[in-house]
């Protein structure tokens, strides 16, 4: 009821989470409700774009990151380990990274790929699609790219001054569309993410 013209998300389902992870994600959910309320205090009534959160959409993203179709297809709803791999908001992302960091050498079931490699591939894909250099990093990095060029551990991603990376709205659209082009909708927003700057009737 917070947003006008609300098509329900496609394919969203409850993930199979342990109690601790479920509690963390529940907190994130209520925080997002607060964010929407804050926005509505400034912008009265805005359409929510169509979101595609189906397992098949996540699977396409991961296949693109791994550069190979995984069998069985990646399913973020299967367990709490894979659900955490795709966190994107900065504070929430930091919590997810902290949860994943101790598990970085664990294999992501049912694949023979560890968590660190998964996060590296996802980060590389975001950097490729964003087309603005390196603004995303794995749970570990080469020592020379770590804090003060002295550590490989990278629980919090940051630039060469260990400051948070920023992205423009256009860079974000390039990533969430999966197209590398802010004017070509797709991925998680099959009909576009909204905004009057978008062409071809995507508002």
Buried (B, 14 or more C-beta within 10 A) or exposed (E): EEEEEEEEBBBEEEBBBEEEBBEBBEEBEEEEEEEEEEEBEEEEEBEBBBBBBBBEBBBBBBBBBBEEEBEEEBBBBBBBBBBBBBBEEEEBBBBBBEBBBEBBEEBBEEBEBBBBBBBBBBBBBBBBBBEBEBBBBBBBBEEEBBBEEEEEEBBBBEBEEEEEBEBEEBBBBBBBBBBBBBBBBBBBBBBBBBEEEBEEEBE
